[in-house]
């Protein structure tokens, strides 16, 4: 009879170890995917804030009124965009208005504007070149499809300027108005 000298694993031990790893992996993967999706919302909010910051600075540099508009998704504009333009009548997500920023929703899968303006309300607000202040108070809140409680966006305020908002992503950002986390 052969005596096991204690080297290596038995088949039963190996199956138990692999089973434990499989259970741990099955629990970790959904959490990882959720974390990735929420991180994408965080990046989108920061990108939108940067886009609006650049539009605001362009109103100073060009000494022109810069309009910020929402273009709804359609055949030409795919998933839609938020754009800055100095032309109040022509809005497109294409490469017109070179030099002025655009925020493309197609770059952020599953993220959409929470409260979309109506077709007649394409212009959301504008920046005055003399004051650089926005023309009105607007909150551009984005939501993550499938995670309705996850929201982030930008507060546009006449006398306070631009500031990010979120219901959970950034502890230093205020809660977005109308958010489920707002009290």
Secondary structure as UniProt FT lines:
FT   HELIX           11..62
FT   STRAND          66..71
FT   TURN            75..79
FT   STRAND          81..85
FT   TURN            98..99
FT   STRAND          102..104
FT   HELIX           105..107
FT   TURN            109..110
FT   STRAND          111..113
FT   TURN            119..120
FT   STRAND          123..127
FT   TURN            129..131
FT   STRAND          138..144
FT   TURN            145..146
FT   STRAND          147..157
FT   TURN            158..160
FT   STRAND          161..166
FT   TURN            171..172
FT   TURN            177..178
FT   TURN            180..181
//
